[in-house]
Amino acid sequence: MKIIVLSRDLSPADQQLFTAARARGHRISFVRALDCSLMVATGKLSIAYRDKPLPKADCVLLRNTLFFCADGAIVAYHLEAMGIPVINPIASLQRAGNKLKTLQLLGSHGIQIPTTGFSLGREALEQVVDKVGGEQQIIKTVHGSWGTGTLLAGAPLGSHSLAETLQLSSCNPLIQQFIEEAFGKSIRVFVIGNKVVASVEYESTEGDFRSNFSRGAEGRVVKLTKQEEAMALKATHLLGLNYSGVDIVRSSEGPYILEVNASPGTLGISEVSGIDVADLLIEECEKIVADKEMFVVPARTQKTFSL
């Protein structure tokens, strides 16, 4: 099988994917999306990479959600139009990469999420802050990874001031309920296909309310409840993702899903869990290529997971 890893730049964190693919006997290469050129003609679509035809591929792995929520999307859509399986499907990746759209979808299907407010204009901002409530609130950008663009503020004055500042910078933020019991802790659930393959709880070591592995948080293997597992699977399939990293926090009111990552790293969770997540992901790519209809999950065939 020939695999292309498509991204803005090659990340050292994705090296596991190359190792796993080669160990399974596949050819894998990196393509920098910024160096691609697209051609469209009647009945024919083509793509070149550095002025040469793009190498033939059985599937393309998209890495870097932020990039594909912006400029990189057009390259991924072009590949899909050429009939090449793109993993995750670009429309699903973009949906998951938008935190508000993700929460809208999950909340409307009964999955527990933190109360979250949003306003396009400054006039309604104060009401949003009041409705979310609490002594502290999370202020976060609609797009963002690795904990960037996520801040903790005192409510209502701190939240309103910070959110207003972001709005003035043409960045309308989310104002979100702060789950105090989960300060500095979160569970990353790695889902591939219809299965949870690994789950790790990360805890901040320096008093940071964010518990990202990329920020130095320490991890330990954690056993999920049936409810948490069902939530992670349902969220992944509602978004139409082939694989995901679902972030869950626990509270006295039960588990909440914070975000769903459509391009999760494999390094940290593999190190902590001892599970070769990259190998399992390449195995899933094999299944998708064997049955190309799997690379877009039609709503009518999605499996139902009860909470």
NORSUL-V513809 format. One record per residue. N is the residue number from 1. OMEGA is omega in radians with two decimals (NA if undefined). D_FIRST is the distance of its C-alpha to the first C-alpha in Angstrom with 2 decimals. Layout:
N & OMEGA & D_FIRST
N & OMEGA & D_FIRST
This chain:
1 & 3.11 & 0.00
2 & -3.06 & 3.80
3 & 3.00 & 6.44
4 & 2.97 & 10.10
5 & -3.07 & 13.00
6 & 3.13 & 15.93
7 & 3.06 & 19.44
8 & 3.11 & 22.88
9 & 3.13 & 22.66
10 & -3.13 & 20.46
11 & 3.08 & 21.93
12 & -3.13 & 22.42
13 & -3.13 & 22.06
14 & -3.12 & 18.32
15 & 3.12 & 17.79
16 & -3.14 & 17.04
17 & 3.12 & 13.73
18 & 3.13 & 12.72
19 & -3.11 & 14.24
20 & -3.12 & 12.66
21 & -3.13 & 8.99
22 & 3.11 & 9.95
23 & 3.13 & 12.03
24 & 3.03 & 9.41
25 & -3.11 & 7.83
26 & 3.02 & 5.00
27 & -3.09 & 6.25
28 & -3.13 & 8.32
29 & 3.12 & 11.44
30 & 3.05 & 14.54
31 & 3.11 & 16.25
32 & -3.01 & 19.91
33 & -3.13 & 20.80
34 & -3.13 & 24.34
35 & 3.12 & 23.33
36 & 3.02 & 21.76
37 & -3.02 & 23.94
38 & 3.06 & 23.77
39 & 3.12 & 25.31
40 & 3.06 & 26.53
41 & -3.12 & 28.36
42 & 3.10 & 29.45
43 & -3.09 & 26.55
44 & 3.02 & 24.12
45 & 3.11 & 22.25
46 & 3.14 & 20.57
47 & 3.12 & 19.70
48 & 3.10 & 20.29
49 & -3.09 & 19.63
50 & 3.04 & 22.60
51 & 3.04 & 23.88
52 & 3.12 & 20.85
53 & 3.11 & 18.36
54 & 3.10 & 15.60
55 & 3.13 & 12.41
56 & -3.11 & 10.15
57 & 3.06 & 7.74
58 & 3.07 & 6.20
59 & 3.14 & 8.34
60 & 3.07 & 11.06
61 & 3.09 & 12.84
62 & 3.09 & 16.55
63 & -3.11 & 18.69
64 & -3.10 & 22.50
65 & -3.10 & 24.14
66 & -3.11 & 27.29
67 & -3.09 & 25.73
68 & 2.97 & 23.95
69 & -3.13 & 27.25
70 & -3.00 & 28.82
71 & -3.04 & 27.85
72 & -3.04 & 24.07
73 & -3.04 & 24.03
74 & 3.10 & 24.45
75 & -3.14 & 21.21
76 & 3.10 & 19.28
77 & 3.13 & 21.40
78 & 3.12 & 20.71
79 & 3.11 & 16.91
80 & 3.13 & 17.60
81 & 3.10 & 20.11
82 & 3.09 & 17.60
83 & 3.14 & 15.70
84 & 3.11 & 12.72
85 & 3.10 & 12.42
86 & -2.99 & 14.16
87 & -0.06 & 14.48
88 & 3.07 & 17.40
89 & -2.98 & 18.76
90 & 3.14 & 21.07
91 & 3.11 & 24.24
92 & 3.12 & 23.77
93 & 3.13 & 23.13
94 & 3.12 & 26.23
95 & -3.14 & 28.26
96 & -3.13 & 27.50
97 & 3.06 & 28.11
98 & -3.01 & 31.58
99 & 3.12 & 33.57
100 & 3.11 & 36.30
101 & 3.10 & 34.12
102 & -3.13 & 32.41
103 & 3.09 & 35.86
104 & -3.11 & 37.20
105 & -3.11 & 34.51
106 & -3.12 & 34.78
107 & -3.13 & 38.56
108 & 3.11 & 39.01
109 & 2.99 & 37.17
110 & 3.08 & 39.39
111 & -3.08 & 37.24
112 & 3.11 & 39.57
113 & 3.07 & 39.19
114 & 3.04 & 41.74
115 & -3.03 & 44.28
116 & 3.13 & 43.16
117 & -3.11 & 45.08
118 & 3.09 & 44.34
119 & 3.09 & 46.64
120 & -3.07 & 46.22
121 & -3.10 & 49.81
122 & -3.06 & 52.06
123 & -3.08 & 54.75
124 & -3.03 & 52.77
125 & -3.12 & 51.34
126 & 3.12 & 54.31
127 & 3.12 & 54.10
128 & 3.13 & 50.39
129 & -3.13 & 51.23
130 & -3.10 & 54.10
131 & 3.10 & 52.12
132 & 3.02 & 49.33
133 & 3.13 & 52.12
134 & -3.14 & 52.24
135 & 3.10 & 53.62
136 & -3.14 & 50.29
137 & 3.05 & 47.37
138 & 3.04 & 43.85
139 & -3.10 & 43.41
140 & 3.08 & 39.84
141 & -3.12 & 38.10
142 & 3.07 & 36.07
143 & 3.11 & 32.97
144 & 3.13 & 32.33
145 & 3.06 & 30.29
146 & 3.10 & 31.15
147 & 3.11 & 34.70
148 & 3.14 & 35.61
149 & 3.13 & 37.96
150 & -3.04 & 39.23
151 & 3.10 & 42.91
152 & -3.09 & 45.60
153 & 3.05 & 48.99
154 & -3.12 & 52.33
155 & 0.02 & 53.32
156 & -2.97 & 54.82
157 & -3.12 & 55.93
158 & 3.14 & 53.05
159 & -3.10 & 50.41
160 & -3.12 & 52.18
161 & -3.12 & 52.74
162 & -3.14 & 49.17
163 & 3.13 & 47.67
164 & 3.10 & 50.19
165 & 3.11 & 49.28
166 & 3.11 & 45.60
167 & 3.13 & 46.66
168 & 3.09 & 48.77
169 & 3.14 & 45.67
170 & 3.10 & 44.01
171 & -3.14 & 41.90
172 & -3.03 & 42.86
173 & 2.95 & 42.07
174 & 3.04 & 41.68
175 & -2.89 & 44.60
176 & 3.05 & 43.58
177 & 3.10 & 45.39
178 & 3.11 & 45.29
179 & -2.99 & 44.63
180 & -3.13 & 47.01
181 & -3.08 & 46.22
182 & -3.10 & 42.65
183 & 3.07 & 43.77
184 & -3.12 & 41.20
185 & 2.99 & 39.04
186 & 3.13 & 35.96
187 & 3.03 & 33.24
188 & 3.13 & 29.55
189 & -3.13 & 27.69
190 & -3.11 & 23.90
191 & 3.01 & 22.61
192 & -3.10 & 19.14
193 & -3.13 & 19.11
194 & -3.01 & 22.48
195 & 2.94 & 23.16
196 & -3.07 & 24.85
197 & 3.13 & 23.01
198 & 3.08 & 25.44
199 & -3.07 & 28.75
200 & 3.04 & 30.74
201 & 3.10 & 34.12
202 & 3.12 & 34.73
203 & 3.13 & 38.28
204 & -3.12 & 39.66
205 & -3.04 & 41.59
206 & 3.08 & 43.79
207 & 3.11 & 45.29
208 & 3.11 & 42.74
209 & 3.10 & 42.36
210 & -3.05 & 38.62
211 & -3.12 & 36.46
212 & 3.06 & 33.23
213 & -3.12 & 31.37
214 & 3.12 & 31.12
215 & 3.05 & 34.94
216 & 3.12 & 35.48
217 & 3.11 & 35.87
218 & -3.07 & 35.78
219 & 3.02 & 33.73
220 & 3.11 & 34.26
221 & -3.13 & 32.50
222 & 3.10 & 34.17
223 & 3.14 & 34.37
224 & 2.96 & 34.09
225 & 3.10 & 36.62
226 & 3.13 & 35.59
227 & -3.14 & 36.64
228 & 3.12 & 34.49
229 & 3.14 & 31.38
230 & 3.11 & 32.14
231 & -3.11 & 32.73
232 & 3.14 & 29.42
233 & -3.12 & 27.51
234 & 3.13 & 29.72
235 & -3.13 & 29.41
236 & -3.08 & 25.60
237 & 3.04 & 25.62
238 & -3.14 & 28.56
239 & 3.11 & 26.69
240 & -3.08 & 23.65
241 & 3.02 & 21.27
242 & 3.08 & 18.08
243 & -3.09 & 19.17
244 & 2.94 & 22.32
245 & -3.07 & 24.93
246 & -3.14 & 28.26
247 & -3.08 & 31.45
248 & 2.97 & 34.37
249 & -3.13 & 37.92
250 & 3.11 & 40.52
251 & 3.10 & 44.12
252 & 3.11 & 47.22
253 & 3.14 & 46.29
254 & -3.10 & 42.88
255 & 3.05 & 39.39
256 & 2.95 & 38.46
257 & 3.12 & 35.09
258 & -3.06 & 35.32
259 & 3.02 & 31.98
260 & -3.10 & 28.36
261 & -3.10 & 25.84
262 & 3.09 & 22.73
263 & -3.03 & 21.07
264 & 3.06 & 22.43
265 & -3.14 & 22.09
266 & -2.98 & 20.84
267 & -3.06 & 23.02
268 & -3.07 & 26.42
269 & 3.09 & 25.70
270 & 3.14 & 23.69
271 & -3.07 & 26.58
272 & -3.03 & 29.19
273 & -3.06 & 27.68
274 & -3.14 & 26.02
275 & 3.13 & 22.96
276 & -3.07 & 19.53
277 & 3.13 & 18.77
278 & 3.11 & 15.76
279 & 3.12 & 14.13
280 & 3.11 & 15.19
281 & 3.09 & 13.84
282 & 3.07 & 10.23
283 & 3.10 & 10.99
284 & 3.07 & 12.35
285 & 3.11 & 9.37
286 & -3.13 & 7.70
287 & -3.12 & 11.10
288 & 3.12 & 11.40
289 & 3.13 & 8.52
290 & 3.11 & 10.08
291 & -3.00 & 13.31
292 & 3.13 & 13.34
293 & -3.12 & 17.02
294 & -2.99 & 16.48
295 & 2.89 & 15.59
296 & -3.03 & 19.28
297 & 3.13 & 21.66
298 & -3.08 & 24.68
299 & -3.05 & 27.95
300 & -3.12 & 29.11
301 & -3.12 & 26.32
302 & 3.14 & 26.48
303 & 3.13 & 27.65
304 & 3.12 & 31.14
305 & -3.12 & 31.96
306 & -3.13 & 35.68
307 & NA & 37.18
